[in-house]
Amino acid sequence: MEPLILRLGLALAIGLLVGLERGWREREAPEGSRTAGIRTYGISGLLGGILAALSDAQRSDLIFAAGFMSFALSFTWFKLREARHDEDFSVTGVIAGLAVFALGGLAVGGDYRVAAAGAAALAGVLASRELTHNLLKKLSWIELRSALVLAAMTAIGLPLLPNHALDPWGGFNPREIWFFTVLSATISFVGYVAVRLLGSSRGLVVGGLVGAVVSSTAVTASFGQKARSGEEPGPLAGAASIAAVVSLLRVLAVVLLVFPQVFPVVALPIIAAASLFAAGGAALMARTAPHGEEPIKPRNPFELLSPLLFAGLFALTATTGAALMTGMGHDGWSASPRRREYSMSTSRY
């Protein structure tokens, strides 16, 4: 991907990708009635790439900055005329055009992989207009509040916590504990959304399977909190059992990749255990499945008190376990980096 011609080709492709979505959305418009279509967006991406190449050749960032400002003014002016004619107050087309130009410049003057990923994300966001608008119409304030709390727990709380043990036994690592707490809350929220969209039984299974890819332990803990809050325990136990199947199969895959010589020994017991979990989970969910489709009333997927209580119990368990291991003569193990690596890997199962 080093030759300039290939990077310029990527800049053109970025514009064409976004222009394809924009042109399809406005395909019914008369010829010449729109400011930008697939060709204009394609040329915009290529222009951003050309100016980035010129800036690099002349060793002057002012070339790209001036080109970007000129493009922004001219593109916005034409879009303004179009908006006045159509009585349209959307600024999405303008932002998309500026983003295409910038991504074209990034494809030539920066990391082309980031530029390609950004173009795919931009096209996806533009294409999901109906989906996102319908989602906003169905979203309640309770659900939005839960999503905001979860985002704050992840983006604000997690980076601020120290990533090292604070106790002499090496068990109380605030960031690890809070990460597991956030993971449990995320699984709870994903499961709630899946239940809203797919119904109680299928939603629980989908939420459990998605969460089990990361940690079946967190799935079980999340479903346990739901059962304690008053939800029907049968379907939750069945979904947790099915999530355990994913955990066992993941262990089997890891063994095959890391220790293939051990695979023949453990394959049959793990497959048998997974089959039993799958059968038991299916039986629990079938026996407790509700008759007919009952409407699901919106409620808070998780209260803030529940994650805090979970974090406290998890911290107490981790610290107590590390202290007991130290007391049994595993001092080096409990405080060593190898123990940290092991504990993080096993917590996923």
C-alpha positions in Angstrom: 0.0 0.0 0.0 3.1 2.3 0.0 2.9 3.5 -3.7 1.2 6.9 -3.9 -1.1 5.7 -6.7 -2.6 3.1 -4.5 -3.2 5.5 -1.7 -4.9 7.9 -4.2 -7.0 5.0 -5.4 -8.1 4.4 -1.8 -9.0 8.1 -1.4 -11.1 7.9 -4.6 -12.8 4.6 -3.3 -13.6 6.3 0.0 -15.5 9.0 -1.8 -17.2 6.6 -4.1 -18.4 4.4 -1.2 -20.0 7.3 0.6 -21.3 8.7 -2.7 -22.9 5.4 -3.5 -25.1 5.7 -0.4 -25.8 9.4 -1.0 -26.6 8.8 -4.6 -28.9 5.8 -3.9 -30.8 7.8 -1.3 -31.4 10.6 -3.8 -31.8 8.4 -6.9 -35.3 9.7 -7.6 -34.2 13.3 -7.9 -34.1 14.9 -11.4 -30.7 15.1 -13.1 -28.7 18.2 -12.0 -30.9 19.0 -9.1 -28.5 17.8 -6.4 -25.2 19.4 -5.3 -23.3 16.1 -4.8 -23.8 12.5 -6.0 -21.5 9.5 -6.4 -19.1 11.3 -8.7 -18.8 14.5 -6.6 -18.2 12.5 -3.4 -15.6 10.4 -5.3 -13.8 13.4 -6.6 -13.9 15.0 -3.1 -12.1 12.1 -1.6 -9.6 12.1 -4.4 -9.1 15.9 -4.0 -8.3 15.4 -0.3 -5.8 12.8 -1.2 -4.1 15.0 -3.8 -3.8 17.9 -1.5 -2.4 15.7 1.2 0.2 14.4 -1.3 1.1 18.0 -2.3 1.4 19.0 1.4 3.8 16.1 2.0 5.8 16.9 -1.1 6.2 20.6 -0.3 6.5 19.9 3.5 3.8 22.4 4.3 0.6 21.6 6.1 -0.8 25.0 5.0 -1.5 23.5 1.5 -3.9 20.9 2.9 -5.4 23.4 5.4 -6.1 26.0 2.7 -7.5 23.4 0.4 -9.8 22.0 3.1 -11.1 25.5 3.9 -11.7 26.3 0.2 -13.5 23.0 -0.3 -15.6 23.5 2.8 -16.7 27.0 1.8 -17.6 26.0 -1.8 -19.3 22.7 -0.9 -21.3 24.4 1.9 -22.3 27.3 -0.4 -23.7 24.9 -3.0 -25.5 22.8 -0.3 -27.0 26.0 1.1 -28.5 26.9 -2.3 -29.9 23.3 -2.6 -31.3 23.5 1.0 -33.1 26.8 0.2 -34.6 25.3 -2.9 -35.8 22.1 -1.3 -36.6 23.7 2.1 -34.4 21.1 3.7 -32.7 21.9 7.0 -30.4 18.8 7.2 -26.7 19.4 7.4 -25.8 15.7 7.0 -24.7 16.1 3.4 -22.3 18.9 4.3 -20.7 16.9 7.1 -20.4 13.8 5.0 -18.7 15.8 2.2 -16.1 17.3 4.7 -15.6 13.9 6.2 -14.9 12.3 2.8 -12.3 15.1 2.0 -10.6 14.6 5.3 -10.6 10.8 5.0 -9.1 11.1 1.5 -6.3 13.2 2.9 -5.8 10.7 5.7 -5.6 7.8 3.2 -2.6 9.5 1.5 -0.9 11.4 4.4 -1.7 9.1 7.3 -2.7 5.6 8.3 -4.7 4.2 5.3 -6.2 1.5 7.4 -7.8 4.0 9.7 -9.0 5.9 6.7 -10.6 2.8 5.2 -12.3 1.9 8.5 -13.5 5.5 8.9 -15.1 5.4 5.5 -16.9 2.1 6.2 -18.1 3.5 9.5 -19.3 6.8 7.8 -21.2 4.9 5.1 -22.8 2.7 7.7 -23.9 5.6 9.8 -25.4 7.3 6.7 -27.2 4.2 5.6 -28.7 3.6 9.0 -30.8 6.7 9.1 -34.2 4.9 9.2 -32.9 2.4 11.7 -31.5 5.0 14.1 -34.6 7.3 13.8 -36.9 4.4 14.6 -34.8 3.4 17.5 -34.9 6.9 18.9 -38.7 6.9 18.6 -38.9 3.6 20.6 -36.3 4.5 23.2 -37.6 5.5 26.6 -35.9 7.8 29.0 -35.2 4.9 31.4 -33.3 3.0 28.7 -31.4 6.1 27.6 -30.4 6.8 31.2 -29.2 3.2 31.6 -27.1 3.6 28.4 -25.6 6.9 29.7 -24.8 5.4 33.1 -23.1 2.5 31.4 -21.1 4.8 29.1 -19.9 6.8 32.1 -18.9 3.7 34.0 -16.8 2.6 31.0 -15.4 5.8 29.5 -14.9 7.8 32.7 -14.6 5.4 35.6 -12.5 2.7 34.0 -9.5 4.8 32.8 -9.3 6.7 36.2 -8.8 3.5 38.3 -5.3 2.3 39.0 -4.3 -0.9 37.2 -2.3 -2.5 40.0 -3.0 -4.4 43.2 -3.6 -2.2 46.3 -3.5 -5.0 48.8 -0.4 -7.0 50.0 -1.8 -10.2 48.5 -2.2 -9.0 44.9 -6.0 -9.6 44.7 -7.5 -6.2 44.9 -6.9 -4.5 41.5 -9.5 -1.7 41.1 -9.4 -1.6 37.3 -9.8 -5.4 36.9 -12.7 -5.4 39.4 -14.4 -2.4 37.7 -13.9 -3.9 34.2 -15.7 -7.1 35.3 -18.4 -5.0 36.8 -18.9 -3.0 33.6 -18.8 -6.2 31.6 -21.6 -7.6 33.8 -23.7 -4.4 33.4 -23.1 -4.4 29.7 -24.4 -8.0 29.4 -27.4 -7.0 31.4 -28.1 -4.1 29.1 -27.6 -6.1 25.9 -29.9 -8.8 27.2 -32.5 -6.2 28.0 -32.3 -4.8 24.4 -32.5 -8.3 22.9 -35.6 -9.1 25.0 -37.2 -5.9 23.8 -36.5 -6.7 20.2 -36.8 -10.5 20.0 -39.1 -11.4 22.8 -38.3 -12.9 26.2 -37.0 -16.4 25.3 -35.1 -15.6 22.2 -33.8 -12.3 23.6 -32.4 -14.0 26.7 -30.6 -16.6 24.5 -29.1 -14.0 22.2 -28.0 -11.8 25.1 -26.5 -14.8 26.9 -24.6 -16.0 23.8 -23.2 -12.5 23.0 -22.0 -12.1 26.6 -20.6 -15.6 26.8 -18.2 -14.8 24.0 -16.4 -12.5 26.5 -17.3 -14.1 29.9 -19.8 -16.7 30.8 -19.2 -15.9 34.4 -20.4 -12.4 33.9 -23.4 -13.7 32.1 -24.3 -15.9 35.1 -23.8 -13.1 37.5 -25.9 -10.7 35.4 -28.8 -13.2 35.1 -28.5 -14.0 38.9 -29.1 -10.3 39.6 -32.1 -10.3 37.3 -33.5 -13.3 39.2 -32.9 -11.7 42.5 -34.8 -8.6 41.3 -37.9 -10.6 40.7 -37.7 -11.9 37.1 -38.7 -15.5 36.3 -35.6 -17.6 37.3 -36.3 -20.6 34.9 -35.6 -18.8 31.6 -32.6 -17.0 33.2 -31.1 -20.3 34.4 -31.7 -21.9 31.0 -30.0 -19.0 29.2 -27.1 -19.1 31.6 -26.7 -22.9 30.9 -26.7 -22.2 27.2 -24.1 -19.5 27.7 -21.9 -22.0 29.5 -21.9 -24.1 26.3 -20.1 -21.2 24.6 -17.5 -21.1 27.4 -16.8 -24.8 27.1 -16.4 -24.6 23.3 -14.1 -21.6 23.7 -11.9 -23.6 26.1 -11.9 -26.4 23.6 -10.8 -24.1 20.8 -8.0 -22.6 23.0 -6.7 -26.1 23.9 -6.7 -27.0 20.2 -4.7 -23.9 19.3 -2.3 -23.8 22.2 -1.9 -27.5 23.3 -3.1 -29.6 20.3 -1.5 -32.7 21.9 -3.9 -32.4 24.8 -7.0 -32.0 22.6 -7.8 -35.7 22.1 -7.8 -36.2 25.9 -10.2 -33.3 26.8 -12.4 -33.1 23.7 -14.8 -35.9 24.6 -15.4 -34.7 28.3 -15.8 -31.0 27.2 -18.2 -31.9 24.4 -20.2 -34.1 26.7 -20.4 -31.3 29.3 -21.5 -28.8 26.6 -24.2 -31.2 25.4 -25.5 -31.6 28.9 -25.6 -27.8 29.5 -27.3 -27.3 26.1 -29.9 -30.0 26.8 -30.6 -28.7 30.3 -30.8 -25.1 29.2 -33.2 -25.9 26.4 -35.4 -27.9 28.8 -35.5 -25.1 31.3 -36.5 -22.5 28.7 -39.0 -24.8 27.1 -40.7 -25.6 30.4 -40.9 -22.0 31.5 -41.6 -20.4 28.2 -44.5 -18.0 28.3 -47.7 -18.8 26.4 -48.1 -16.3 23.6 -46.2 -13.1 23.1 -46.6 -10.9 26.2 -45.7 -7.2 25.9 -42.6 -6.3 27.8 -42.9 -3.2 29.9 -39.8 -0.9 29.8 -37.9 -0.8 33.0 -34.4 0.1 34.0 -32.0 -2.7 32.8 -29.8 -2.1 35.8 -29.8 0.3 38.7 -26.6 2.0 39.8 -26.7 0.3 43.2 -26.6 -3.2 41.6 -23.2 -2.7 39.8 -21.7 -1.1 42.9 -22.9 -4.0 45.1 -21.5 -6.4 42.5 -18.1 -4.6 42.5 -17.9 -4.7 46.3 -18.7 -8.4 46.4 -16.3 -9.2 43.6 -13.5 -7.2 45.3 -14.1 -9.0 48.6 -14.0 -12.4 46.9 -10.8 -11.6 44.9 -9.0 -10.2 47.9 -10.0 -13.0 50.2 -9.0 -15.6 47.6 -5.6 -14.0 47.2 -5.1 -13.8 50.9 -6.0 -17.5 51.3 -3.6 -18.5 48.6 -0.8 -16.5 50.2 -1.6 -18.1 53.6 -1.3 -21.5 51.9 2.2 -20.7 50.7 1.6 -19.2 47.2 3.1 -15.8 48.0 5.1 -15.5 44.7 2.1 -16.7 42.7 -0.4 -14.3 44.1 1.8 -11.2 43.4 3.5 -12.2 40.2 2.7 -11.0 36.7 2.0 -14.7 35.8 -0.8 -14.8 38.4 -2.3 -11.6 36.9 -2.2 -13.0 33.4 -3.8 -16.3 34.6 -6.5 -14.6 36.6 -7.6 -12.4 33.7 -7.7 -15.3 31.3 -9.6 -17.6 33.7 -12.1 -14.9 34.5 -13.3 -15.1 30.9 -14.5 -18.6 31.5 
